[in-house]
Amino acid sequence: MAAEFDTIHTSGQNSDAEKGHMDALRETTTNRSVVMSAEMFEKLYLSPHNKVKGELRQTYGNPTPMALVGLLLCLSPLSCTLMGWRGASGFAASIIPAYFFLGGMLMFVSGLLEWVLGNSFPSIVFCSVGCFWFSFGGILCPSFGTYGFYAAPGEAASTGLAAPGFNSSLAFFLVSFGLFAVVLFICSLRTNVVFVTIFLTLIPAFACLGAAFWYMAEDLEGTTATVTKLFQAGGAILFVTCACGWYILLSIMLAIVDFPIQLPVGDLSTVIKGYSSRH
């Protein structure tokens, strides 16, 4: 009887010990999923770590890579087209729907989801760039009639594409977006090296494209060669932008699936101290 009692008592102790071990393991796993270093947070969300109420980031997925997919699947063919590879031309007009449903929709929706999670900087970036793709697709889409407005009465609407007024106005739009890239570049100095490089390359790229359309607006003899070179230069710079984008997309995806090999992005959130941390 005593032996039986000892057996039951020992079994109860083992059961309690096992239960305690499982609770500790569960607590450790939970803490692992909640606690995130500033460097890992910055890599996953492209934003310095910020405090928000609730646990939405542990409840919902990360929308950041979805925005990068939309950007790259539009910007990559555009950069190749601007360089004239394989005879491509026309601002990759053959993929106008992609500008709406990939670049525009994916980035804008991702920006809204970033806003819900409390990530203000990537939210502003993705929504703004997403709306740029919507606008760019609308400019190229014949149904919008943007360049048909510049065609003279009795002329085909497509002839408005060569109108000085159209080219000059479009140049101002591209240069303005380049100025916006300057603002994003300055703010991204607290994110990571790859993200900084993306915005840094956008500045000269849009400057080249804007200059090309201003040259087209002048319609002077010998400007065709200059315009071609500016388009090629802009495309080459955007190709560098895409290379950085593909790298950071791969880096984020590897971190999401906890891949054994991680790619560094050069965290800057701890290098450049924030204003609040100094006061």
C-alpha positions as CSV (number, residue, x, y, z in Angstrom):
1,M,0.0,0.0,0.0
2,A,2.9,2.3,0.9
3,A,4.6,1.5,-2.3
4,E,1.5,2.2,-4.3
5,F,1.2,5.6,-2.5
6,D,4.8,6.4,-3.2
7,T,4.2,5.6,-6.9
8,I,1.2,7.8,-7.1
9,H,3.0,10.6,-5.2
10,T,6.1,10.3,-7.5
11,S,3.8,10.3,-10.6
12,G,2.1,13.4,-9.3
13,Q,5.4,15.1,-8.8
14,N,6.5,14.2,-12.4
15,S,3.2,15.5,-13.7
16,D,3.6,18.8,-11.9
17,A,7.2,19.1,-13.0
18,E,6.2,18.4,-16.6
19,K,3.4,20.9,-16.4
20,G,5.7,23.5,-15.0
21,H,8.2,22.8,-17.8
22,M,5.5,23.2,-20.4
23,D,4.2,26.4,-18.9
24,A,7.8,27.8,-18.8
25,L,8.3,26.8,-22.5
26,R,5.0,28.4,-23.5
27,E,5.9,31.6,-21.6
28,T,9.3,31.7,-23.3
29,T,7.7,31.1,-26.8
30,T,5.1,33.9,-26.1
31,N,7.8,36.3,-25.0
32,R,9.8,35.5,-28.1
33,S,6.9,36.4,-30.3
34,V,6.2,39.6,-28.5
35,V,9.6,41.0,-27.7
36,M,11.4,42.3,-30.8
37,S,14.7,44.1,-31.0
38,A,14.8,47.6,-32.5
39,E,16.9,46.3,-35.4
40,M,14.5,43.5,-36.2
41,F,11.5,45.8,-36.0
42,E,13.2,48.3,-38.4
43,K,14.0,45.6,-40.8
44,L,10.5,44.2,-40.9
45,Y,8.6,47.5,-41.0
46,L,11.2,49.9,-42.5
47,S,10.6,52.3,-39.6
48,P,12.3,53.1,-36.2
49,H,10.6,51.2,-33.4
50,N,7.6,53.2,-32.0
51,K,5.2,52.5,-29.1
52,V,1.6,52.0,-30.0
53,K,-1.3,50.7,-27.9
54,G,-2.5,47.2,-28.3
55,E,-0.9,44.2,-29.9
56,L,-1.9,44.6,-33.5
57,R,1.5,43.8,-34.7
58,Q,1.3,40.4,-33.0
59,T,-2.2,39.8,-34.2
60,Y,-2.0,40.7,-37.9
61,G,0.6,40.1,-40.6
62,N,3.3,42.5,-41.9
63,P,2.1,44.4,-44.9
64,T,5.5,45.9,-45.7
65,P,6.7,43.2,-48.2
66,M,3.4,43.4,-50.1
67,A,4.1,47.1,-50.9
68,L,7.6,46.3,-52.0
69,V,6.2,43.6,-54.4
70,G,3.9,46.2,-55.9
71,L,6.7,48.7,-56.3
72,L,9.2,46.3,-57.9
73,L,6.9,44.6,-60.3
74,C,6.2,48.0,-61.9
75,L,9.5,49.8,-61.4
76,S,11.7,47.0,-62.7
77,P,10.1,46.7,-66.2
78,L,9.9,50.5,-66.3
79,S,13.6,50.9,-65.7
80,C,14.4,48.3,-68.4
81,T,12.1,50.0,-70.8
82,L,13.7,53.4,-70.2
83,M,17.1,51.9,-71.1
84,G,15.6,50.5,-74.3
85,W,16.5,46.9,-73.5
86,R,15.3,44.3,-76.1
87,G,13.7,47.1,-78.1
88,A,11.3,48.2,-75.3
89,S,9.9,51.7,-75.4
90,G,6.9,53.8,-74.5
91,F,7.3,53.9,-70.7
92,A,6.2,50.2,-70.5
93,A,2.7,51.2,-71.6
94,S,2.0,47.6,-72.3
95,I,1.7,47.0,-68.6
96,I,-0.6,50.0,-67.7
97,P,-2.9,47.7,-65.8
98,A,0.0,46.7,-63.6
99,Y,0.5,50.3,-62.6
100,F,-3.1,50.3,-61.3
101,F,-3.4,46.8,-59.8
102,L,0.1,46.2,-58.6
103,G,1.9,49.5,-58.1
104,G,-1.2,51.5,-57.1
105,M,-3.5,49.1,-55.3
106,L,-0.9,46.9,-53.5
107,M,1.1,49.9,-52.3
108,F,-2.0,52.0,-51.3
109,V,-3.6,49.1,-49.4
110,S,-0.3,48.3,-47.7
111,G,0.0,51.9,-46.7
112,L,-3.4,51.8,-45.1
113,L,-2.5,48.6,-43.2
114,E,0.7,50.2,-42.0
115,W,-1.4,53.2,-40.7
116,V,-3.6,50.7,-38.8
117,L,-0.5,49.2,-37.2
118,G,0.7,52.6,-36.2
119,N,3.7,52.7,-38.6
120,S,3.3,56.3,-39.8
121,F,6.4,56.6,-42.0
122,P,6.0,53.5,-44.1
123,S,2.3,54.4,-44.3
124,I,3.0,57.8,-45.8
125,V,5.6,56.3,-48.2
126,F,3.5,53.5,-49.5
127,C,0.2,55.5,-49.9
128,S,2.1,58.3,-51.7
129,V,4.0,56.1,-54.0
130,G,0.9,54.0,-54.6
131,C,-1.0,57.1,-55.7
132,F,1.9,58.0,-57.9
133,W,1.4,54.7,-59.8
134,F,-2.3,55.4,-60.1
135,S,-1.6,58.8,-61.5
136,F,1.2,57.6,-63.8
137,G,-1.0,54.8,-65.1
138,G,-3.8,57.4,-65.7
139,I,-1.5,59.6,-67.7
140,L,-0.5,56.8,-70.0
141,C,-4.0,55.3,-70.3
142,P,-5.7,56.6,-73.5
143,S,-9.1,56.4,-71.8
144,F,-8.1,59.2,-69.5
145,G,-7.4,61.5,-72.4
146,T,-4.7,63.4,-70.6
147,Y,-2.5,64.1,-73.7
148,G,-5.5,64.3,-76.0
149,F,-6.4,67.6,-74.4
150,Y,-3.3,69.1,-76.0
151,A,-4.1,67.9,-79.5
152,A,-5.3,70.6,-82.0
153,P,-8.9,70.4,-83.2
154,G,-9.2,67.8,-86.0
155,E,-5.9,66.0,-85.0
156,A,-5.7,62.6,-83.4
157,A,-5.6,62.6,-79.6
158,S,-2.3,60.7,-79.7
159,T,-0.6,63.7,-81.2
160,G,-1.0,65.6,-78.0
161,L,1.8,63.4,-76.6
162,A,4.2,65.5,-78.6
163,A,2.7,68.8,-77.5
164,P,5.2,71.1,-75.6
165,G,2.5,71.9,-73.0
166,F,2.0,68.3,-72.2
167,N,5.7,67.5,-71.9
168,S,6.4,70.5,-69.8
169,S,3.6,69.9,-67.4
170,L,4.6,66.2,-67.0
171,A,8.1,67.3,-66.3
172,F,6.9,69.5,-63.4
173,F,5.0,66.5,-62.0
174,L,8.1,64.2,-62.1
175,V,10.4,66.9,-60.6
176,S,7.9,67.5,-57.8
177,F,8.0,63.8,-57.0
178,G,11.8,64.0,-57.0
179,L,11.5,66.8,-54.4
180,F,9.2,64.5,-52.4
181,A,12.0,61.8,-52.6
182,V,14.4,64.3,-51.0
183,V,12.1,64.6,-48.0
184,L,11.8,60.8,-47.8
185,F,15.5,60.4,-48.1
186,I,16.2,62.8,-45.2
187,C,13.6,61.0,-43.0
188,S,14.9,57.5,-44.0
189,L,18.3,58.3,-42.5
190,R,16.9,56.7,-39.3
191,T,15.9,53.5,-41.0
192,N,18.6,51.5,-42.8
193,V,21.2,51.8,-45.5
194,V,19.3,50.0,-48.2
195,F,16.2,52.1,-47.7
196,V,18.3,55.3,-47.8
197,T,19.9,54.2,-51.0
198,I,16.4,53.6,-52.6
199,F,15.3,57.2,-51.9
200,L,18.7,58.6,-52.8
201,T,18.7,57.1,-56.2
202,L,15.1,58.2,-56.9
203,I,16.2,61.9,-56.7
204,P,18.6,61.9,-59.7
205,A,16.3,59.5,-61.6
206,F,13.3,61.8,-61.5
207,A,15.6,64.7,-62.2
208,C,16.7,63.0,-65.4
209,L,13.1,62.2,-66.4
210,G,11.9,65.7,-65.8
211,A,14.8,67.2,-67.7
212,A,14.0,64.8,-70.6
213,F,10.5,66.1,-70.9
214,W,11.6,69.7,-70.7
215,Y,13.9,69.0,-73.6
216,M,11.1,67.4,-75.5
217,A,8.9,70.5,-74.8
218,E,11.5,72.8,-76.4
219,D,11.4,70.7,-79.6
220,L,14.7,72.0,-80.8
221,E,16.9,70.3,-83.4
222,G,19.3,67.8,-81.9
223,T,17.3,67.3,-78.7
224,T,16.3,63.8,-79.6
225,A,19.7,62.4,-78.8
226,T,19.8,64.3,-75.5
227,V,16.3,63.1,-74.5
228,T,17.3,59.5,-75.3
229,K,20.4,59.7,-73.1
230,L,18.4,61.3,-70.2
231,F,15.8,58.5,-70.4
232,Q,18.6,55.9,-70.4
233,A,20.3,57.6,-67.5
234,G,17.1,57.7,-65.5
235,G,16.4,54.1,-66.3
236,A,19.9,53.0,-65.2
237,I,19.5,54.8,-61.9
238,L,16.1,53.3,-61.4
239,F,17.6,49.9,-62.1
240,V,19.9,50.5,-59.1
241,T,16.8,51.4,-57.1
242,C,15.2,48.1,-58.1
243,A,18.3,46.1,-57.1
244,C,18.1,47.6,-53.6
245,G,14.4,46.9,-53.5
246,W,14.8,43.3,-54.4
247,Y,17.5,42.9,-51.8
248,I,15.5,44.4,-49.0
249,L,12.4,42.4,-50.0
250,L,14.4,39.2,-49.8
251,S,15.8,40.3,-46.5
252,I,12.4,40.9,-45.0
253,M,10.9,37.6,-46.4
254,L,13.8,35.6,-44.9
255,A,13.2,37.3,-41.5
256,I,9.5,36.6,-41.7
257,V,9.9,32.8,-42.2
258,D,12.8,32.7,-39.7
259,F,15.2,31.5,-42.4
260,P,18.6,30.3,-40.9
261,I,20.4,32.8,-43.1
262,Q,19.7,36.5,-42.6
263,L,20.7,39.4,-44.9
264,P,21.9,42.6,-43.2
265,V,20.3,45.9,-44.2
266,G,22.5,48.3,-42.2
267,D,20.3,49.4,-39.4
268,L,20.5,53.2,-38.7
269,S,17.8,53.6,-36.1
270,T,20.4,53.3,-33.3
271,V,23.1,55.2,-35.1
272,I,21.2,58.5,-35.5
273,K,19.6,59.1,-32.2
274,G,16.0,60.4,-32.2
275,Y,15.0,63.8,-30.8
276,S,13.0,62.3,-28.0
277,S,15.9,60.2,-26.8
278,R,18.1,63.2,-26.4
279,H,15.6,65.2,-24.3
